[in-house]
Amino acid sequence: MGAKVKSLIKEKLPSIILFILMDFFMLLIATKLSILVRFDFSNVPELYMNNSQKFIILDFIILFVTYSVLKLYTSVWKYASVIELIDIILSNIAFIIITSIYKSIFLIKLPISFYLIEFFLLVMLTCITRLGYRVIRTLYIKIKNRKNSKKTMLIGAGDAGRMIIDEIYNNAEAFDSKIVCVIDDNKGKVGHYIKGFKIEGSTKDIERLAKKHEIEEIIIAIPSASKERIDKIVTECHKVECEIKILPSIYMQMEENEKVSPMSQIRPLSYEDFLGRDQIVVDDTQIKNDLNGKVILVTGGGGSIGSELCRQIAKANPKTLIIFDIYENNAYDIQQELLRRFPNLDLRTIIGSVRDYDRLEKVFKKFKPDLVYHAAAHKHVPLMEVSPYEAIKNNSFGTLNTVKLADKYKVKKFVLISTDKAVRPTNVMGASKRICEMIVQTYDKISKNTDYVAVRFGNVLGSNGSVIPLFLKQIENGGPVTVTDEKMERFFMTIPEAVSLVLQAGCYAKGGEIFVLDMGKPVRIKALAEKLIRYKGLEPNKDIEIKITGLRPGEKLYEERLMEEEGMQTTPNKLISIGKPLNIPESFLHDLDNLIKSAYNNDDEIKDKVAKIVTTYKVDKERIGK
């Protein structure tokens, strides 16, 4: 602590000495001027002139003490506000009271008006010495910003907007934005000023005001706004050719002691801004308690879902985190990220396939994991339609291997990452994942050691091979953007949202459940394509064509989260429901063995054999191989 104080004193000492010297000369000037002003600069009685200067050293000591008490020597004047002005006034009131009292005691005659004039002069001169730097700096920033910075429209004249204006002007060197226009939907604010900027209109005026001010950048600073409202604002912003940035709602959910500057949180529009609903934030206290000090294995740990599982698990301080993945590049990337972010994490990265029972067993035998999150899977629907054997080998057989070893090595909890495509599947990928769910529920009844559960959810935004990166690439290439059907809808969730709910569902697991995540309202794919085109400042079917291509093999128009017979049970989290386990035939494991043998023999009738196990799977004979 002593070293910090010494360092602070050393850093501020030059400015403190400068202020002390300025204050001394300021007092000399104020004292001399006060007596001159009192007598209109003529015929000043010699007694009064001498008395005003007689105890100047004592006066300065009193001034120094009052200024020190109210921290006028250590304040950061770069950020001065009304509070600092009040401190200047109070310190000078104290100075005048003390000096007038001691001078009356010592019978030093001075007119009462002298003290009033001296007070006003001292306040004025102190403001000049303290606030002059800020005035000069602000003028410099305004001149500099006029030349180099982007003309920026700020949407939102609340606390966040005020803080953004302050930050831009206090740190001009750090930002290339120049606020030239502020708007707000509160009619009571329109026409008034915020930090010197007139609030010129509402979001209905975005296009008009953007043209008027030649706006190059728009910052949406309404972190409390709902996603529906943000969606409408963004739609208006897309009518203007400029960069759009946003202060996300997550800023409002930070604790006061965690909050950082709003400018550091501002970002370009991203995947989650296209969901049309508020971002899901999970209370992770229970998750951290569940994962803390545990040995945790994540299969497919380098993939989109697997890598985010690893990130969130690492925050919970596990004893050991094991990444198991067949793709070394993916595994290496997440390994390096975690080592950088969590230097004290006991992280093991192992390359291998869940199809390889012996390789997988070595991992279980060596580390004896407490928890397993099974995310390894093939997920690309059209590719699996033409390679159905691989879907069965990797998804179904890989899950069977992992489930068996979890039981053998007494894993406490096994969580399967499933998909809504497992509900009444129309493709072999979905059917293979339904088989995975059946394996999990079967082994939950058999095992005395492990609680087996599955978590089922839909599409995640931004994952490898998902629709948004595909659409963005098509837009960058000039189009067309390909949509399979105008009516096609999908449930969407961001990867961090999905994973946080997966981890919480794991906390609720008692064994045998299929947890289903509430992903909000389904999103129409064509509408999503139109949003993305406008996001790039272009017009659908004018600048970029939207081409309807027809359903691909195995695709369906609407995804379902549950079959009617599974029902729906609630959990403490309204976003997580439980599907009732269905009866699985006793012949299931025997049929599964035969299916796996057929997969390894590249049996042409593999899809028909899958349909015998997953009775809700209907094979589209006409589309096979297309």
C-alpha positions as CSV (number, residue, x, y, z in Angstrom):
1,M,0.0,0.0,0.0
2,G,2.9,2.4,0.9
3,A,4.5,1.8,-2.5
4,K,1.2,2.7,-4.3
5,V,0.9,6.0,-2.3
6,K,4.5,6.9,-3.0
7,S,3.9,6.2,-6.7
8,L,0.8,8.3,-6.8
9,I,2.5,11.2,-5.0
10,K,5.4,11.0,-7.4
11,E,3.1,11.0,-10.4
12,K,1.0,13.9,-9.2
13,L,3.7,16.0,-7.5
14,P,4.6,18.2,-10.6
15,S,0.9,19.2,-11.1
16,I,0.4,19.8,-7.4
17,I,3.4,22.2,-7.3
18,L,2.2,24.0,-10.4
19,F,-1.3,24.5,-8.9
20,I,0.2,25.8,-5.6
21,L,2.3,28.4,-7.4
22,M,-0.7,29.4,-9.6
23,D,-2.8,29.7,-6.4
24,F,-0.3,32.0,-4.7
25,F,-0.2,34.4,-7.7
26,M,-3.9,34.1,-8.1
27,L,-4.4,35.2,-4.4
28,L,-2.0,38.2,-5.0
29,I,-4.0,39.2,-8.0
30,A,-7.4,38.7,-6.3
31,T,-6.4,40.6,-3.2
32,K,-5.0,43.6,-5.2
33,L,-8.0,43.7,-7.6
34,S,-10.6,43.4,-4.8
35,I,-9.4,46.6,-3.1
36,L,-9.0,48.4,-6.4
37,V,-12.5,47.4,-7.5
38,R,-13.9,48.4,-4.2
39,F,-12.7,52.0,-4.7
40,D,-13.3,52.1,-8.5
41,F,-9.5,52.0,-9.2
42,S,-8.9,55.5,-7.7
43,N,-8.3,57.1,-4.3
44,V,-7.7,53.9,-2.5
45,P,-6.9,54.7,1.2
46,E,-3.3,53.7,2.0
47,L,-4.5,51.9,5.2
48,Y,-6.8,49.6,3.3
49,M,-4.2,48.9,0.6
50,N,-1.6,48.0,3.2
51,N,-4.0,45.9,5.3
52,S,-5.1,43.9,2.3
53,Q,-1.5,42.9,1.6
54,K,-0.2,42.7,5.1
55,F,-0.9,39.0,5.9
56,I,-0.7,37.6,2.4
57,I,1.5,34.6,3.5
58,L,-1.0,33.7,6.3
59,D,-3.9,34.1,3.8
60,F,-2.2,31.8,1.4
61,I,-1.6,29.1,4.1
62,I,-5.4,29.2,4.9
63,L,-6.2,29.1,1.2
64,F,-3.9,26.1,0.7
65,V,-5.5,24.2,3.7
66,T,-9.1,24.8,2.5
67,Y,-8.2,23.8,-1.1
68,S,-6.4,20.7,0.2
69,V,-9.3,19.6,2.4
70,L,-11.6,19.7,-0.6
71,K,-9.0,17.9,-2.8
72,L,-8.6,20.8,-5.3
73,Y,-5.0,19.7,-5.7
74,T,-5.6,16.0,-6.4
75,S,-8.9,16.1,-8.5
76,V,-8.7,14.9,-12.1
77,W,-9.7,18.1,-13.8
78,K,-9.9,16.4,-17.2
79,Y,-13.2,15.0,-15.9
80,A,-14.4,18.0,-13.9
81,S,-18.1,18.5,-13.4
82,V,-20.6,20.4,-11.2
83,I,-19.3,18.5,-8.1
84,E,-15.8,20.1,-8.6
85,L,-17.4,23.5,-9.1
86,I,-19.2,23.1,-5.8
87,D,-15.9,22.2,-4.1
88,I,-14.3,25.4,-5.5
89,I,-17.2,27.5,-4.1
90,L,-17.2,25.8,-0.7
91,S,-13.4,26.1,-0.3
92,N,-13.5,29.8,-1.0
93,I,-16.4,30.4,1.3
94,A,-14.4,28.7,4.0
95,F,-11.3,30.8,3.2
96,I,-13.3,34.1,3.3
97,I,-15.0,33.3,6.6
98,I,-11.7,32.3,8.3
99,T,-9.7,35.3,7.0
100,S,-12.4,37.8,7.8
101,I,-12.7,36.5,11.3
102,Y,-9.0,36.5,12.1
103,K,-8.6,40.0,10.6
104,S,-11.4,41.4,12.6
105,I,-9.8,39.9,15.8
106,F,-6.5,41.6,15.0
107,L,-8.3,44.9,14.2
108,I,-7.2,44.8,10.6
109,K,-9.7,47.2,9.0
110,L,-11.1,46.3,5.6
111,P,-14.5,47.0,4.0
112,I,-17.0,44.1,4.1
113,S,-17.5,44.5,0.3
114,F,-13.8,43.7,-0.1
115,Y,-14.4,40.2,1.1
116,L,-17.4,39.7,-1.2
117,I,-15.4,40.9,-4.2
118,E,-12.4,38.8,-3.2
119,F,-14.7,35.7,-3.0
120,F,-16.1,36.1,-6.5
121,L,-12.6,36.8,-8.0
122,L,-11.1,33.8,-6.3
123,V,-13.9,31.5,-7.5
124,M,-13.5,32.9,-11.0
125,L,-9.7,32.6,-11.1
126,T,-9.7,29.1,-9.6
127,C,-12.2,28.0,-12.3
128,I,-9.9,29.5,-14.9
129,T,-6.8,27.7,-13.6
130,R,-8.6,24.4,-12.9
131,L,-11.2,24.2,-15.7
132,G,-9.2,26.1,-18.3
133,Y,-7.4,22.9,-19.3
134,R,-10.7,21.2,-19.9
135,V,-12.0,24.1,-22.0
136,I,-8.9,24.2,-24.2
137,R,-8.8,20.4,-24.5
138,T,-12.5,20.3,-25.5
139,L,-11.9,23.0,-28.2
140,Y,-8.9,21.0,-29.4
141,I,-11.0,17.8,-29.6
142,K,-13.8,19.5,-31.5
143,I,-11.4,20.9,-34.0
144,K,-9.6,17.5,-34.4
145,N,-12.8,15.6,-34.6
146,R,-14.1,17.8,-37.4
147,K,-11.2,16.7,-39.5
148,N,-10.7,12.9,-38.7
149,S,-13.7,11.3,-37.1
150,K,-16.9,9.6,-38.4
151,K,-20.0,11.7,-38.2
152,T,-22.1,9.7,-35.7
153,M,-25.8,9.6,-34.8
154,L,-26.5,8.5,-31.3
155,I,-29.9,6.8,-30.7
156,G,-30.8,7.1,-27.0
157,A,-30.5,10.1,-24.8
158,G,-30.6,8.3,-21.5
159,D,-27.8,7.5,-19.0
160,A,-25.9,5.3,-21.5
161,G,-26.1,7.9,-24.2
162,R,-24.8,10.6,-21.8
163,M,-21.9,8.4,-20.7
164,I,-21.0,7.6,-24.4
165,I,-20.9,11.4,-25.2
166,D,-18.6,12.0,-22.2
167,E,-16.3,9.1,-23.1
168,I,-15.9,10.1,-26.7
169,Y,-15.0,13.7,-25.7
170,N,-12.8,12.7,-22.8
171,N,-10.9,10.1,-24.8
172,A,-10.9,11.5,-28.4
173,E,-7.6,9.8,-29.2
174,A,-9.1,6.4,-28.5
175,F,-12.2,6.7,-30.7
176,D,-12.9,7.8,-34.3
177,S,-16.5,8.8,-33.6
178,K,-17.9,12.3,-33.6
179,I,-21.4,12.8,-32.3
180,V,-23.3,15.2,-34.5
181,C,-26.9,14.2,-33.9
182,V,-28.8,12.7,-31.0
183,I,-32.3,11.2,-31.2
184,D,-34.7,9.7,-28.7
185,D,-38.2,8.3,-28.8
186,N,-39.2,10.1,-25.6
187,K,-41.2,13.0,-26.9
188,G,-40.5,15.0,-23.7
189,K,-36.8,15.0,-24.6
190,V,-37.1,16.1,-28.2
191,G,-35.9,19.7,-28.6
192,H,-34.0,19.6,-25.4
193,Y,-30.2,19.3,-25.0
194,I,-27.9,16.5,-23.7
195,K,-24.3,17.4,-23.0
196,G,-24.6,20.3,-25.5
197,F,-26.3,18.3,-28.2
198,K,-29.8,19.0,-29.3
199,I,-32.2,16.0,-29.4
200,E,-33.4,16.5,-32.9
201,G,-36.1,13.8,-33.3
202,S,-37.2,10.2,-32.8
203,T,-36.3,7.0,-34.5
204,K,-38.9,7.8,-37.2
205,D,-36.5,10.6,-38.3
206,I,-33.4,8.5,-38.7
207,E,-33.4,8.6,-42.5
208,R,-34.1,12.3,-42.7
209,L,-31.5,13.3,-40.1
210,A,-28.9,10.9,-41.4
211,K,-29.1,12.7,-44.8
212,K,-29.1,16.1,-43.2
213,H,-25.9,15.4,-41.1
214,E,-24.2,13.1,-43.7
215,I,-24.1,10.4,-41.0
216,E,-21.4,7.7,-41.4
217,E,-22.1,5.7,-38.2
218,I,-25.1,5.0,-36.0
219,I,-24.7,3.9,-32.3
220,I,-27.8,2.4,-30.7
221,A,-27.4,3.2,-27.0
222,I,-30.6,1.8,-25.4
223,P,-29.4,-1.3,-23.5
224,S,-32.8,-1.6,-21.7
225,A,-34.8,-1.9,-24.9
226,S,-36.5,-5.1,-25.9
227,K,-35.3,-7.1,-28.9
228,E,-38.5,-6.3,-30.7
229,R,-37.8,-2.5,-30.3
230,I,-34.2,-2.9,-31.3
231,D,-35.3,-4.9,-34.4
232,K,-37.6,-2.0,-35.5
233,I,-34.8,0.6,-34.9
234,V,-32.3,-1.5,-36.9
235,T,-34.8,-1.8,-39.7
236,E,-35.0,2.1,-39.8
237,C,-31.2,2.3,-39.6
238,H,-30.8,0.0,-42.6
239,K,-32.5,2.6,-44.8
240,V,-29.2,4.6,-44.4
241,E,-25.9,3.5,-45.9
242,C,-23.7,3.6,-42.8
243,E,-22.1,1.5,-40.1
244,I,-24.5,0.4,-37.3
245,K,-23.2,-0.4,-33.8
246,I,-25.1,-1.3,-30.6
247,L,-24.7,-1.2,-26.8
248,P,-26.0,-4.7,-26.0
249,S,-28.6,-5.5,-23.3
250,I,-26.0,-7.5,-21.5
251,Y,-24.5,-4.2,-20.3
252,M,-27.7,-3.6,-18.2
253,Q,-27.3,-7.1,-16.6
254,M,-23.8,-6.4,-15.2
255,E,-23.5,-5.7,-11.5
256,E,-22.6,-2.1,-10.7
257,N,-19.1,-3.2,-9.5
258,E,-18.6,-5.1,-12.8
259,K,-19.7,-2.4,-15.2
260,V,-17.0,-1.1,-17.6
261,S,-17.2,1.9,-19.9
262,P,-20.1,1.7,-22.4
263,M,-17.8,2.4,-25.3
264,S,-15.8,-0.7,-24.6
265,Q,-19.1,-2.7,-24.9
266,I,-20.3,-1.2,-28.1
267,R,-20.0,-3.6,-31.0
268,P,-21.2,-4.0,-34.6
269,L,-24.5,-5.9,-35.1
270,S,-24.0,-9.6,-34.6
271,Y,-25.8,-12.9,-34.9
272,E,-27.8,-12.5,-31.6
273,D,-29.3,-9.2,-32.9
274,F,-31.2,-11.2,-35.6
275,L,-33.1,-13.4,-33.1
276,G,-35.8,-10.8,-32.5
277,R,-36.0,-11.7,-28.8
278,D,-34.1,-10.7,-25.6
279,Q,-30.8,-12.5,-24.9
280,I,-31.0,-15.3,-22.4
281,V,-29.0,-14.9,-19.3
282,V,-28.7,-17.9,-16.9
283,D,-27.9,-17.6,-13.2
284,D,-24.7,-19.7,-13.2
285,T,-24.4,-20.2,-9.4
286,Q,-25.8,-23.7,-9.5
287,I,-23.7,-24.6,-12.6
288,K,-20.5,-23.5,-10.9
289,N,-21.3,-25.4,-7.8
290,D,-22.0,-28.5,-9.9
291,L,-18.8,-28.3,-11.9
292,N,-16.4,-27.0,-9.4
293,G,-13.6,-29.4,-8.5
294,K,-14.8,-32.1,-11.0
295,V,-13.0,-34.0,-13.7
296,I,-15.0,-33.2,-16.8
297,L,-14.7,-34.8,-20.3
298,V,-16.1,-33.0,-23.4
299,T,-16.2,-35.2,-26.5
300,G,-16.2,-33.1,-29.7
301,G,-14.6,-30.4,-27.6
302,G,-13.2,-28.6,-30.6
303,G,-16.6,-28.1,-32.4
304,S,-18.9,-25.1,-32.2
305,I,-20.9,-26.5,-29.2
306,G,-18.1,-28.4,-27.7
307,S,-15.7,-25.5,-27.6
308,E,-18.3,-23.2,-25.9
309,L,-18.9,-26.0,-23.4
310,C,-15.2,-26.0,-22.6
311,R,-15.2,-22.2,-22.2
312,Q,-18.1,-22.1,-19.8
313,I,-16.9,-25.2,-17.9
314,A,-13.4,-23.6,-17.5
315,K,-15.0,-20.6,-15.7
316,A,-16.4,-23.0,-13.0
317,N,-12.9,-24.1,-11.8
318,P,-13.0,-27.8,-12.6
319,K,-10.3,-30.1,-11.2
320,T,-9.5,-31.2,-14.8
321,L,-11.0,-30.5,-18.2
322,I,-10.4,-33.0,-21.0
323,I,-11.0,-32.1,-24.6
324,F,-11.5,-35.1,-26.8
325,D,-11.8,-34.5,-30.5
326,I,-10.8,-36.1,-33.8
327,Y,-10.0,-32.8,-35.6
328,E,-6.6,-31.6,-34.3
329,N,-6.9,-28.1,-35.7
330,N,-10.2,-27.4,-33.8
331,A,-8.8,-29.0,-30.6
332,Y,-5.6,-27.0,-30.9
333,D,-7.5,-23.7,-31.3
334,I,-9.6,-24.1,-28.2
335,Q,-6.7,-25.5,-26.3
336,Q,-4.6,-22.3,-27.0
337,E,-7.5,-20.0,-26.1
338,L,-8.2,-21.7,-22.8
339,L,-4.6,-21.8,-21.8
340,R,-4.4,-18.1,-22.5
341,R,-7.6,-17.2,-20.6
342,F,-7.3,-19.7,-17.8
343,P,-3.5,-20.2,-17.0
344,N,-4.2,-22.2,-13.9
345,L,-6.6,-24.7,-15.6
346,D,-5.6,-28.3,-15.6
347,L,-6.4,-28.9,-19.3
348,R,-5.8,-32.1,-21.3
349,T,-6.3,-32.2,-25.0
350,I,-6.5,-35.6,-26.6
351,I,-7.0,-36.5,-30.2
352,G,-9.1,-39.5,-31.0
353,S,-12.5,-40.7,-32.3
354,V,-15.5,-41.8,-30.3
355,R,-15.8,-44.7,-32.8
356,D,-12.5,-46.1,-31.4
357,Y,-13.6,-47.9,-28.2
358,D,-10.0,-48.8,-27.1
359,R,-8.7,-45.2,-27.6
360,L,-11.7,-43.8,-25.7
361,E,-11.3,-46.3,-22.9
362,K,-7.7,-45.2,-22.2
363,V,-9.1,-41.7,-21.6
364,F,-11.8,-43.0,-19.1
365,K,-9.3,-45.3,-17.4
366,K,-6.6,-42.6,-16.9
367,F,-8.8,-39.7,-15.9
368,K,-11.9,-41.3,-14.4
369,P,-14.2,-38.3,-15.3
370,D,-17.0,-37.3,-13.0
371,L,-19.1,-35.7,-15.8
372,V,-19.2,-36.3,-19.5
373,Y,-20.7,-33.9,-22.1
374,H,-21.0,-35.8,-25.3
375,A,-21.0,-33.3,-28.2
376,A,-19.1,-35.3,-30.8
377,A,-21.4,-35.8,-33.9
378,H,-21.9,-35.4,-37.6
379,K,-24.7,-32.8,-38.0
380,H,-24.8,-31.7,-41.7
381,V,-28.2,-33.0,-42.9
382,P,-27.7,-33.2,-46.8
383,L,-24.2,-34.7,-46.4
384,M,-25.4,-37.4,-44.1
385,E,-28.2,-38.2,-46.5
386,V,-25.6,-39.4,-49.1
387,S,-23.3,-40.9,-46.4
388,P,-25.8,-42.5,-44.0
389,Y,-23.3,-45.1,-42.8
390,E,-21.1,-42.3,-41.4
391,A,-24.0,-40.8,-39.5
392,I,-24.7,-44.2,-37.8
393,K,-21.0,-45.0,-37.1
394,N,-20.2,-41.6,-35.7
395,N,-23.4,-40.5,-34.0
396,S,-25.0,-43.7,-32.9
397,F,-22.0,-46.1,-32.5
398,G,-19.9,-43.2,-31.1
399,T,-22.6,-42.5,-28.5
400,L,-22.9,-46.2,-27.6
401,N,-19.2,-46.5,-27.0
402,T,-19.1,-43.4,-24.8
403,V,-22.2,-44.5,-22.8
404,K,-20.8,-47.9,-22.1
405,L,-17.5,-46.5,-20.8
406,A,-19.3,-44.0,-18.7
407,D,-21.1,-46.8,-16.9
408,K,-18.0,-49.0,-16.7
409,Y,-15.9,-46.2,-15.1
410,K,-18.7,-45.0,-12.9
411,V,-19.2,-41.5,-14.3
412,K,-21.7,-39.6,-12.2
413,K,-23.5,-37.8,-14.9
414,F,-23.6,-38.2,-18.7
415,V,-25.2,-35.4,-20.9
416,L,-25.9,-36.0,-24.6
417,I,-26.1,-33.0,-26.9
418,S,-29.1,-33.8,-29.1
419,T,-31.2,-31.9,-31.7
420,D,-34.8,-31.1,-32.5
421,K,-34.2,-33.0,-35.8
422,A,-34.5,-36.2,-33.7
423,V,-38.3,-35.4,-33.3
424,R,-40.1,-37.3,-36.1
425,P,-37.0,-37.3,-38.2
426,T,-37.1,-36.9,-42.0
427,N,-33.4,-37.4,-42.4
428,V,-30.8,-39.9,-41.3
429,M,-28.9,-37.4,-39.3
430,G,-32.0,-36.7,-37.1
431,A,-32.8,-40.5,-36.9
432,S,-29.2,-41.2,-35.8
433,K,-29.6,-38.7,-33.0
434,R,-32.9,-40.2,-32.0
435,I,-31.1,-43.5,-31.7
436,C,-28.6,-41.7,-29.4
437,E,-31.4,-40.5,-27.2
438,M,-32.8,-44.1,-27.1
439,I,-29.3,-45.4,-26.1
440,V,-29.1,-42.8,-23.3
441,Q,-32.5,-43.7,-21.9
442,T,-31.9,-47.4,-22.2
443,Y,-28.6,-47.2,-20.3
444,D,-30.1,-45.0,-17.6
445,K,-32.4,-48.0,-16.7
446,I,-29.5,-50.4,-16.9
447,S,-26.7,-48.5,-15.1
448,K,-26.4,-48.4,-11.3
449,N,-23.6,-45.9,-11.6
450,T,-24.5,-43.1,-14.0
451,D,-27.4,-40.7,-14.6
452,Y,-27.9,-40.4,-18.3
453,V,-29.8,-37.4,-19.9
454,A,-30.1,-35.7,-23.2
455,V,-30.6,-32.1,-24.1
456,R,-32.4,-31.3,-27.2
457,F,-32.3,-27.9,-29.0
458,G,-32.5,-26.4,-32.5
459,N,-30.1,-24.4,-34.8
460,V,-27.4,-22.3,-33.2
461,L,-26.4,-19.0,-34.8
462,G,-22.8,-18.8,-36.0
463,S,-21.9,-22.5,-35.7
464,N,-19.8,-24.2,-38.4
465,G,-22.0,-24.8,-41.5
466,S,-25.0,-22.9,-40.1
467,V,-27.2,-20.6,-42.2
468,I,-26.0,-17.2,-41.3
469,P,-22.3,-17.6,-42.2
470,L,-23.5,-19.2,-45.5
471,F,-25.9,-16.3,-46.2
472,L,-23.2,-13.7,-45.4
473,K,-20.7,-15.5,-47.8
474,Q,-23.3,-15.5,-50.5
475,I,-24.0,-11.8,-50.0
476,E,-20.3,-11.0,-50.1
477,N,-20.1,-12.9,-53.4
478,G,-22.9,-10.8,-54.9
479,G,-25.7,-13.4,-54.5
480,P,-27.9,-15.1,-55.0
481,V,-28.9,-16.0,-51.4
482,T,-30.4,-19.5,-51.6
483,V,-33.5,-20.3,-49.5
484,T,-35.0,-23.7,-49.8
485,D,-38.6,-22.6,-49.3
486,E,-40.4,-19.4,-48.6
487,K,-42.3,-21.0,-45.6
488,M,-39.3,-22.7,-44.0
489,E,-38.9,-21.9,-40.3
490,R,-36.3,-22.8,-37.7
491,F,-35.7,-22.3,-34.0
492,F,-32.5,-20.3,-33.3
493,M,-30.3,-19.7,-30.3
494,T,-26.8,-18.3,-29.9
495,I,-24.1,-20.9,-29.0
496,P,-23.4,-19.3,-25.5
497,E,-27.2,-19.3,-24.7
498,A,-27.6,-22.9,-25.8
499,V,-24.6,-24.1,-23.8
500,S,-25.5,-22.2,-20.6
501,L,-28.9,-23.9,-20.7
502,V,-27.3,-27.3,-21.5
503,L,-25.1,-26.9,-18.3
504,Q,-28.1,-25.9,-16.2
505,A,-30.2,-28.8,-17.6
506,G,-27.3,-31.0,-16.5
507,C,-27.7,-29.7,-12.9
508,Y,-31.4,-30.7,-12.9
509,A,-30.7,-34.2,-14.2
510,K,-31.9,-37.2,-12.2
511,G,-31.6,-39.7,-15.0
512,G,-33.5,-40.7,-18.1
513,E,-34.8,-37.2,-19.0
514,I,-34.8,-35.5,-22.4
515,F,-34.4,-31.8,-21.6
516,V,-35.9,-29.5,-24.3
517,L,-34.7,-25.9,-24.5
518,D,-37.2,-23.1,-25.2
519,M,-35.7,-21.3,-28.2
520,G,-38.4,-18.7,-28.5
521,K,-40.5,-18.2,-31.7
522,P,-39.3,-19.9,-34.9
523,V,-37.6,-17.6,-37.4
524,R,-38.7,-17.6,-41.1
525,I,-35.5,-18.3,-43.1
526,K,-36.5,-16.0,-45.9
527,A,-37.1,-13.1,-43.5
528,L,-33.6,-13.8,-41.9
529,A,-32.0,-13.6,-45.4
530,E,-33.7,-10.3,-46.0
531,K,-32.4,-8.9,-42.7
532,L,-28.9,-10.0,-43.5
533,I,-29.0,-8.4,-46.9
534,R,-30.2,-5.1,-45.3
535,Y,-27.6,-5.5,-42.6
536,K,-25.0,-5.2,-45.4
537,G,-26.7,-2.0,-46.6
538,L,-28.3,-3.6,-49.6
539,E,-31.8,-4.3,-50.8
540,P,-33.3,-7.8,-51.2
541,N,-34.1,-8.8,-54.8
542,K,-32.8,-5.4,-55.9
543,D,-29.1,-5.5,-55.1
544,I,-29.0,-9.2,-54.0
545,E,-31.4,-11.9,-55.4
546,I,-33.1,-14.3,-53.0
547,K,-33.4,-17.6,-54.9
548,I,-35.9,-20.4,-53.8
549,T,-34.2,-23.7,-54.5
550,G,-36.6,-26.3,-53.0
551,L,-36.2,-28.7,-50.1
552,R,-33.0,-30.6,-50.0
553,P,-32.8,-34.4,-49.2
554,G,-34.0,-34.9,-45.6
555,E,-35.2,-31.4,-44.9
556,K,-38.5,-30.4,-43.5
557,L,-40.3,-27.0,-43.4
558,Y,-40.9,-26.9,-39.7
559,E,-38.9,-28.3,-36.8
560,E,-40.5,-29.7,-33.7
561,R,-39.1,-29.9,-30.2
562,L,-41.3,-32.7,-28.8
563,M,-43.5,-35.5,-29.9
564,E,-47.0,-35.3,-28.5
565,E,-46.6,-38.6,-26.6
566,E,-43.5,-37.2,-24.8
567,G,-45.6,-34.5,-23.1
568,M,-44.0,-31.6,-21.3
569,Q,-42.8,-31.2,-17.6
570,T,-41.5,-28.0,-16.2
571,T,-38.2,-27.3,-14.4
572,P,-37.1,-24.4,-12.1
573,N,-36.0,-22.6,-15.3
574,K,-39.0,-21.8,-17.5
575,L,-36.7,-22.1,-20.6
576,I,-36.0,-25.7,-19.9
577,S,-38.7,-28.4,-20.1
578,I,-38.6,-32.2,-19.8
579,G,-40.0,-34.7,-22.3
580,K,-41.5,-37.8,-20.7
581,P,-39.4,-40.9,-21.5
582,L,-41.0,-43.2,-24.1
583,N,-41.1,-47.0,-23.9
584,I,-38.2,-48.5,-25.8
585,P,-38.5,-52.1,-27.1
586,E,-36.4,-54.7,-25.2
587,S,-35.0,-55.7,-28.6
588,F,-33.5,-52.2,-29.1
589,L,-29.8,-53.0,-28.1
590,H,-29.9,-56.2,-30.3
591,D,-31.3,-54.3,-33.2
592,L,-28.7,-51.6,-32.7
593,D,-25.9,-54.1,-32.9
594,N,-27.2,-55.3,-36.2
595,L,-27.6,-51.8,-37.5
596,I,-24.0,-50.9,-36.6
597,K,-22.8,-54.1,-38.4
598,S,-24.8,-53.0,-41.4
599,A,-23.2,-49.5,-41.3
600,Y,-19.7,-51.0,-41.3
601,N,-20.7,-53.3,-44.2
602,N,-22.0,-50.2,-46.2
603,D,-25.4,-51.9,-46.5
604,D,-27.5,-50.2,-49.2
605,E,-30.7,-50.8,-47.1
606,I,-29.2,-48.9,-44.1
607,K,-32.0,-46.3,-44.0
608,D,-34.7,-48.9,-44.0
609,K,-33.0,-50.6,-41.0
610,V,-32.8,-47.3,-39.2
611,A,-36.5,-46.8,-39.8
612,K,-37.3,-50.2,-38.1
613,I,-35.6,-48.9,-34.9
614,V,-36.8,-45.3,-35.2
615,T,-40.4,-45.9,-36.1
616,T,-41.2,-42.2,-36.6
617,Y,-38.5,-41.9,-39.3
618,K,-40.0,-42.1,-42.8
619,V,-37.5,-42.8,-45.6
620,D,-38.1,-40.7,-48.7
621,K,-37.2,-43.2,-51.4
622,E,-37.5,-40.7,-54.2
623,R,-34.9,-38.4,-52.7
624,I,-32.2,-40.9,-51.6
625,G,-28.9,-40.0,-53.2
626,K,-30.1,-36.7,-54.7
